[in-house]
Every structure is written in C-alpha cells, then in structure tokens.
Amino acid sequence: MPEPPAAASPRRDPTAADTTSLVALGREEPPPIPAPVFQEPVYPSLPNGYAPDEPA
C-alpha cells in the first residue's frame, strides 16, 4: 500500500499572495466584474416573427 502524501507546508515567501489578499490589504484594486451575457430570444412562431435586431 502506498504512503499517503506529506502535508504541504504553508508558503514562506512574504511576497507571495493571491489577489483577494492583496485587495484586502489595499495593495491591489479588485478585478472588474464581467458584464452578464444575455442573448435576446427569437420567436419565429409569433404572427410577425419577432427577431432581436428588429425594432420593438
């Protein structure tokens, strides 16, 4: 039976940090939140066949 892997030790490099930690410390700006992607539905079964690029 193989030996279990050794537990990883915490980082000792004081300059190593993730973005969340840097934002909490005030050293980095938070990353921008991407805009949600929304796709207009197409309803070909309607009487006029509404498509998203046509004016409402």
C-alpha positions in Angstrom: 0.0 0.0 0.0 1.5 3.4 -1.0 2.4 6.0 1.6 -0.1 8.9 2.0 1.3 12.2 0.6 3.0 14.5 3.1 1.1 17.6 4.2 2.0 20.7 2.3 3.7 23.4 4.4 2.4 27.0 4.2 4.3 29.4 1.9 7.2 31.1 3.5 7.6 33.8 0.8 6.1 37.0 2.2 5.8 38.5 -1.3 3.6 35.6 -2.5 -0.1 36.4 -2.2 -3.3 35.9 -4.1 -5.4 38.8 -5.5 -8.0 38.5 -2.7 -5.4 39.0 -0.1 -3.8 42.0 -1.9 -7.2 43.6 -2.3 -7.9 43.1 1.4 -4.5 44.8 2.2 -5.3 47.7 -0.1 -2.3 46.9 -2.3 -4.4 46.0 -5.4 -7.6 47.1 -7.0 -10.4 44.5 -7.1 -10.7 42.8 -10.6 -13.6 44.1 -12.7 -16.8 42.1 -12.6 -17.7 40.9 -16.2 -21.0 42.1 -17.6 -23.6 39.3 -17.8 -24.1 37.8 -21.2 -27.7 37.9 -22.3 -29.0 36.7 -25.7 -32.3 38.0 -27.0 -34.7 35.2 -27.7 -36.1 34.7 -31.2 -39.8 33.8 -31.5 -40.5 32.7 -35.1 -43.9 31.3 -34.2 -45.3 34.8 -33.4 -47.5 36.4 -36.0 -44.9 38.9 -37.1 -41.9 36.6 -36.2 -40.1 38.9 -33.7 -36.3 38.8 -34.1 -34.0 40.7 -31.7 -32.5 43.1 -34.4 -35.9 44.4 -35.4 -37.2 47.5 -33.6 -39.8 46.7 -31.0 
